[in-house]
């Protein structure tokens, strides 16, 4: 039966079966509204969301400051081509530059687009004959062919080979392996400061510092894919600040626009100039709506002191689940950086996700056995406790 909000969940499922390509495994729930860290389905059930928008909704669902900015902008100027100047795009670039390493910005629409731009920039800057990029096992950089080729996980390559030439893969955390892969054709090293889809894997001490030294010694670009770690996820503006290792190039998306589509590449000015006119573009990149949303996102994080709150939430989740690991044999390891939480299990995590959904808690499982939480950085401590208690109850039940 249809509801006041439109189609019911079963009706929506049937609609998708008929008209939408089935390339996603979807839960049989029709979400119709979101506010903060809660979402509602068409039957009126409320869910606590600790994986808001696949990490994109870092400020929760429909953050008021972002909503207001977008409403104002959509009535003023929706889109203009990048052959014109738009002050909102310039101010957005300035805000990102001032909060990071002083780079210049190229705007696009997604993380994979930002990484494609980084791949092209690395090759253009290195010059003819230097095209190879070293990436890392377990990493994830996107679904388009260049970013997919940079992703050193064979399961994503299956059926769409051959991959783009020029990518060599090193074991995560192995500096000696990286050094052995560098040759006269190498242009860059590309890495996530913390592997997200790879299981919230935090680099071993000294690893990122070692990559910086190798890049400097060999004349390579060091590219940080901060699509998941950027914009405050770690409790710092950017993941590189968390580790105090500065890249030459940084890519951003997900939380960049407070839930709207947007991506960016930031590069040191002397490197950015290699992306000269005619070499790369994105029709909708840096459009006024995304720019206003991006500015409002940065403003809201600062206004509400959310970087500090993200650190407090990280400390809570780490203490809560490290403590639970002492009594629950299913938990092998807990990895936390701000509001980026990975709980590695000794068993498959999909049943845990389903049982949490049954209890109206939304979480994620990645890499088969890692429960991944990417909550909003303005999640309240009371909501954090509520979600942690539901997840703990499910894990205890699974442990028997």
C-alpha positions as CSV (number, residue, x, y, z in Angstrom):
1,X,0.0,0.0,0.0
2,X,1.3,3.5,-0.8
3,X,2.1,5.8,2.1
4,X,1.6,9.5,2.6
5,X,5.2,10.0,1.5
6,X,4.7,8.2,-1.8
7,X,5.5,4.6,-2.6
8,X,5.9,1.9,0.1
9,X,9.2,0.1,0.5
10,X,7.9,-3.1,-1.3
11,X,6.4,-0.9,-4.2
12,X,9.8,0.9,-4.5
13,X,11.7,-2.4,-4.7
14,X,9.4,-3.6,-7.5
15,X,9.9,-0.3,-9.3
16,X,13.7,-0.7,-9.1
17,X,13.5,-4.3,-10.4
18,X,11.8,-3.1,-13.5
19,X,13.6,0.2,-14.3
20,X,16.9,0.4,-12.5
21,X,20.1,-1.5,-13.4
22,X,20.8,-4.0,-10.6
23,X,24.5,-3.1,-10.1
24,X,24.0,-2.5,-6.4
25,X,23.0,-4.9,-3.6
26,X,20.3,-2.8,-2.0
27,X,18.4,-3.2,1.3
28,X,14.6,-3.5,0.8
29,X,14.0,-0.2,2.5
30,X,12.8,3.0,0.8
31,X,14.4,6.0,2.6
32,X,12.4,9.2,2.3
33,X,13.7,11.7,4.8
34,X,16.8,12.5,6.8
35,X,17.7,14.9,9.6
36,X,20.9,14.9,11.5
37,X,21.9,11.3,12.3
38,X,18.5,9.8,11.7
39,X,16.7,8.7,8.5
40,X,13.1,7.6,8.0
41,X,11.6,5.0,5.6
42,X,8.3,5.3,3.8
43,X,6.6,3.2,6.6
44,X,7.6,5.8,9.2
45,X,10.4,3.8,10.9
46,X,13.3,5.8,12.2
47,X,16.9,4.6,11.9
48,X,20.0,5.8,13.6
49,X,22.6,6.2,10.9
50,X,26.3,5.6,11.7
51,X,27.3,5.4,8.1
52,X,25.7,8.6,6.8
53,X,25.6,8.8,3.1
54,X,28.6,6.3,2.7
55,X,30.7,8.9,4.5
56,X,29.5,11.8,2.4
57,X,27.1,13.3,5.0
58,X,29.8,14.2,7.5
59,X,27.5,16.9,9.0
60,X,24.5,14.5,9.1
61,X,21.5,14.5,6.8
62,X,20.3,17.9,5.6
63,X,22.6,20.1,7.7
64,X,20.6,23.4,8.0
65,X,23.5,25.8,7.2
66,X,24.2,23.8,4.0
67,X,20.6,23.6,3.1
68,X,20.1,27.3,3.4
69,X,23.2,28.1,1.3
70,X,22.0,25.7,-1.5
71,X,18.4,27.1,-1.4
72,X,19.8,30.7,-1.8
73,X,22.2,29.7,-4.6
74,X,19.7,27.6,-6.6
75,X,17.5,30.6,-6.9
76,X,20.4,32.8,-8.1
77,X,22.7,30.9,-10.4
78,X,22.5,27.1,-10.8
79,X,25.3,26.5,-13.4
80,X,27.7,28.4,-15.6
81,X,30.6,27.0,-17.7
82,X,34.1,27.2,-16.4
83,X,35.0,29.5,-19.3
84,X,33.7,32.2,-16.9
85,X,34.7,33.3,-13.4
86,X,32.4,32.6,-10.5
87,X,33.3,34.3,-7.2
88,X,31.8,31.4,-5.1
89,X,34.2,28.9,-6.8
90,X,37.2,31.2,-6.1
91,X,36.2,31.7,-2.5
92,X,35.8,28.0,-2.0
93,X,39.2,27.3,-3.4
94,X,40.7,30.0,-1.1
95,X,39.1,28.4,1.9
96,X,40.4,24.9,1.1
97,X,43.9,26.3,0.3
98,X,44.1,28.2,3.6
99,X,43.1,25.2,5.6
100,X,45.6,22.9,3.9
101,X,49.0,23.4,2.3
102,X,48.4,26.5,0.2
103,X,47.6,24.6,-3.0
104,X,45.5,25.5,-6.0
105,X,42.3,23.7,-6.7
106,X,40.7,21.9,-9.7
107,X,37.0,21.1,-9.1
108,X,35.1,18.0,-10.3
109,X,32.2,15.9,-9.1
110,X,33.4,12.8,-7.4
111,X,36.4,11.1,-5.8
112,X,37.1,9.0,-8.8
113,X,37.2,12.1,-11.0
114,X,39.5,13.8,-8.6
115,X,41.9,10.8,-8.7
116,X,41.7,10.7,-12.5
117,X,42.8,14.3,-12.5
118,X,45.7,13.5,-10.1
119,X,46.8,10.7,-12.4
120,X,46.9,13.0,-15.4
121,X,48.6,15.7,-13.4
122,X,51.3,13.3,-12.3
123,X,52.1,12.3,-15.9
124,X,52.0,15.8,-17.2
125,X,54.2,17.1,-14.5
126,X,56.8,14.3,-14.7
127,X,57.2,14.7,-18.5
128,X,57.4,12.2,-21.3
129,X,58.6,8.7,-20.5
130,X,57.7,9.0,-16.8
131,X,54.2,7.6,-16.4
132,X,54.2,4.9,-13.7
133,X,52.5,5.4,-10.3
134,X,53.0,3.2,-7.3
135,X,49.9,2.4,-5.3
136,X,49.1,0.0,-2.5
137,X,47.5,-3.4,-1.9
138,X,44.1,-3.0,-0.2
139,X,43.7,0.6,-1.5
140,X,40.7,1.9,-3.3
141,X,40.7,4.9,-5.6
142,X,37.5,4.7,-7.6
143,X,35.6,3.0,-10.4
144,X,36.6,4.8,-13.6
145,X,39.3,3.0,-15.5
146,X,42.3,5.1,-14.4
147,X,41.3,5.1,-10.8
148,X,40.3,1.4,-11.0
149,X,43.7,0.6,-12.4
150,X,45.2,2.4,-9.4
151,X,43.1,0.2,-7.1
152,X,45.3,-2.8,-6.2
153,X,42.4,-5.1,-5.5
154,X,41.9,-7.8,-8.2
155,X,38.2,-8.4,-7.3
156,X,37.4,-4.9,-8.8
157,X,39.3,-5.7,-12.0
158,X,37.5,-9.0,-12.7
159,X,35.8,-8.9,-16.1
160,X,37.0,-5.4,-17.2
161,X,40.6,-6.1,-17.9
162,X,43.0,-5.1,-19.2
163,X,43.8,-2.3,-16.7
164,X,45.4,1.0,-17.7
165,X,49.2,0.4,-18.0
166,X,51.6,2.1,-15.6
167,X,50.5,1.1,-12.1
168,X,52.6,-1.0,-9.8
169,X,51.4,-2.3,-6.5
170,X,53.3,-2.4,-3.2
171,X,52.3,-4.2,0.0
172,X,50.8,-1.7,2.4
173,X,53.4,-0.5,5.0
174,X,56.5,-1.9,3.2
175,X,58.9,0.9,2.4
176,X,61.6,-1.5,1.0
177,X,59.1,-2.7,-1.6
178,X,58.2,0.8,-2.6
179,X,61.9,1.6,-3.1
180,X,62.4,-1.5,-5.2
181,X,59.5,-0.5,-7.5
182,X,60.9,3.0,-8.3
183,X,62.6,3.2,-11.7
184,X,63.3,5.9,-14.4
185,X,59.7,5.7,-15.6
186,X,58.1,6.3,-12.1
187,X,56.2,9.6,-11.7
188,X,54.4,9.4,-8.4
189,X,53.3,7.5,-5.3
190,X,49.6,7.5,-4.6
191,X,48.1,6.4,-1.3
192,X,45.2,6.9,1.1
193,X,46.5,8.2,4.4
194,X,44.1,5.7,6.0
195,X,42.7,2.9,3.8
196,X,38.9,3.3,4.0
197,X,37.3,0.6,1.9
198,X,40.4,-1.5,2.7
199,X,39.2,-1.9,6.3
200,X,40.1,1.4,8.1
201,X,43.8,0.4,8.0
202,X,46.0,3.0,9.7
203,X,49.6,3.1,8.4
204,X,52.4,1.8,10.6
205,X,54.5,4.5,12.4
206,X,57.0,6.1,10.0
207,X,55.4,4.7,6.8
208,X,54.0,7.9,5.4
209,X,57.1,9.8,6.5
210,X,59.2,7.2,4.7
211,X,57.1,7.7,1.5
212,X,57.7,11.4,1.7
213,X,61.5,10.8,1.9
214,X,61.5,8.4,-1.1
215,X,59.4,10.9,-3.2
216,X,61.8,13.7,-2.4
217,X,64.9,11.6,-3.0
218,X,63.6,10.3,-6.4
219,X,61.8,13.4,-7.6
220,X,58.4,11.8,-7.4
221,X,55.0,13.4,-6.6
222,X,53.4,12.2,-3.4
223,X,49.6,12.1,-3.9
224,X,47.3,11.6,-0.9
225,X,43.8,10.3,-1.8
226,X,41.8,12.0,0.9
227,X,38.4,11.3,-0.5
228,X,37.4,9.5,2.8
229,X,39.8,11.2,5.3
230,X,39.3,14.8,4.1
231,X,37.3,17.6,5.5
232,X,37.5,16.7,9.2
233,X,36.9,12.9,9.2
234,X,40.0,12.3,11.3
235,X,39.5,15.2,13.7
236,X,41.9,17.3,11.6
237,X,40.9,19.2,8.5
238,X,42.8,16.6,6.4
239,X,44.3,13.2,7.1
240,X,47.8,14.4,6.2
241,X,47.6,16.9,9.1
242,X,46.8,14.0,11.4
243,X,50.0,12.3,10.4
244,X,52.0,15.5,9.9
245,X,53.2,14.4,6.5
246,X,52.4,16.9,3.7
247,X,51.7,15.6,0.1
248,X,52.3,17.4,-3.1
249,X,48.8,16.7,-4.4
250,X,45.6,15.9,-2.5
251,X,42.2,14.6,-3.7
252,X,38.9,15.2,-2.0
253,X,35.2,14.3,-2.4
254,X,32.6,12.5,-0.2
255,X,32.1,15.0,2.7
256,X,33.4,18.0,0.7
257,X,30.0,19.5,0.0
258,X,28.1,18.4,3.0
259,X,26.2,15.6,1.2
260,X,26.0,17.1,-2.3
261,X,28.1,15.8,-5.2
262,X,31.5,17.5,-5.4
263,X,35.2,16.6,-5.8
264,X,38.5,18.5,-5.8
265,X,42.2,18.2,-6.4
266,X,44.6,20.5,-4.6
267,X,48.2,20.7,-5.8
268,X,51.2,22.9,-4.9
269,X,51.2,25.9,-7.3
270,X,54.4,24.9,-9.0
271,X,52.9,21.5,-9.8
272,X,49.4,22.7,-10.5
273,X,50.6,24.8,-13.5
274,X,51.2,21.5,-15.4
275,X,47.4,21.1,-15.7
276,X,47.4,23.7,-18.4
277,X,44.4,24.9,-20.4
278,X,42.9,22.2,-22.6
279,X,44.5,19.3,-20.7
280,X,41.6,18.5,-18.4
281,X,38.1,19.6,-17.5
282,X,34.8,18.8,-15.7
283,X,31.6,20.4,-17.1
284,X,29.8,20.6,-13.8
285,X,33.0,20.8,-11.6
286,X,32.9,23.7,-9.1
287,X,29.4,24.7,-10.1
288,X,27.8,27.4,-8.0
289,X,25.6,25.1,-6.0
290,X,28.5,22.7,-5.1
291,X,30.7,25.7,-4.3
292,X,28.1,27.3,-1.9
293,X,27.6,23.9,-0.3
294,X,31.4,23.4,0.1
295,X,31.8,26.9,1.7
296,X,28.9,26.3,4.1
297,X,30.3,22.9,5.1
298,X,33.7,24.5,6.1
299,X,31.9,27.3,7.9
300,X,29.6,24.9,9.8
301,X,32.6,22.8,10.9
302,X,34.4,25.8,12.3
303,X,31.3,27.5,13.8
304,X,30.3,24.4,15.7
305,X,33.9,23.4,16.7
306,X,33.3,20.0,15.1
307,X,36.9,19.0,14.6
308,X,37.3,18.8,18.4
309,X,33.9,17.0,18.7
310,X,35.1,14.5,16.1
311,X,38.1,13.8,18.3
312,X,35.9,13.3,21.3
313,X,33.7,10.9,19.4
314,X,36.7,8.9,18.2
315,X,37.9,8.6,21.8
316,X,34.5,7.4,22.9
317,X,34.2,4.7,20.2
318,X,37.8,3.5,20.7
319,X,37.3,3.1,24.5
320,X,33.9,1.5,24.0
321,X,34.9,-1.1,21.5
322,X,38.4,-1.8,22.9
323,X,36.6,-2.5,26.1
324,X,34.1,-4.7,24.4
325,X,37.0,-6.7,22.7
326,X,38.1,-7.8,26.2
327,X,34.8,-9.8,26.6
328,X,33.8,-10.5,23.0
329,X,36.0,-13.0,21.2
330,X,34.6,-11.9,17.8
331,X,36.6,-8.6,17.9
332,X,40.1,-9.0,16.6
333,X,41.1,-5.4,16.4
334,X,39.7,-1.9,16.8
335,X,41.1,0.9,14.6
336,X,39.9,4.5,15.1
337,X,40.8,8.0,13.8
338,X,38.3,10.6,14.7
339,X,34.9,9.5,13.2
340,X,36.5,6.8,11.1
341,X,36.0,3.5,12.9
342,X,36.9,0.0,11.9
343,X,36.2,-3.1,14.0
344,X,37.8,-6.2,12.6
345,X,35.9,-9.4,13.3
346,X,37.0,-13.0,13.3
347,X,33.8,-13.8,11.3
348,X,32.0,-12.4,8.3
349,X,30.4,-9.0,9.1
350,X,27.4,-9.1,6.8
351,X,25.1,-10.9,9.4
352,X,26.1,-8.2,11.9
353,X,25.0,-5.4,9.5
354,X,21.7,-7.1,8.8
355,X,20.9,-7.6,12.5
356,X,21.8,-4.0,13.2
357,X,19.4,-3.0,10.4
358,X,16.7,-5.1,12.0
359,X,17.3,-3.0,15.1
360,X,17.1,0.2,13.0
361,X,20.8,0.9,13.1
362,X,22.7,1.6,9.9
363,X,26.3,0.5,9.7
364,X,28.6,-1.0,7.0
365,X,30.9,-4.0,6.5
366,X,33.9,-3.7,4.3
367,X,36.7,-6.1,3.3
368,X,34.4,-9.0,4.4
369,X,35.1,-8.9,8.1
370,X,35.5,-5.2,9.1
371,X,32.6,-3.4,10.6
372,X,33.0,0.2,9.4
373,X,31.4,3.2,11.0
374,X,31.5,6.7,9.4
375,X,29.2,8.7,11.6
376,X,28.5,12.4,11.4
377,X,31.0,14.5,13.2
378,X,28.1,16.3,14.9
379,X,26.6,13.0,16.2
380,X,25.8,13.5,19.9
381,X,27.5,11.5,22.6
382,X,24.0,10.2,23.5
383,X,23.4,8.9,20.0
384,X,26.9,7.5,19.9
385,X,26.1,5.5,23.1
386,X,22.8,4.3,21.7
387,X,24.4,3.1,18.5
388,X,27.4,1.5,20.3
389,X,25.0,-0.4,22.6
390,X,23.0,-1.8,19.7
391,X,26.1,-2.9,17.9
392,X,27.6,-4.4,21.1
393,X,24.4,-6.3,21.7
394,X,24.5,-7.8,18.2
395,X,28.2,-8.8,18.6
396,X,27.5,-10.4,21.9
397,X,24.7,-12.4,20.4
398,X,26.8,-13.5,17.5
399,X,29.5,-14.6,19.9
400,X,27.0,-16.8,21.6
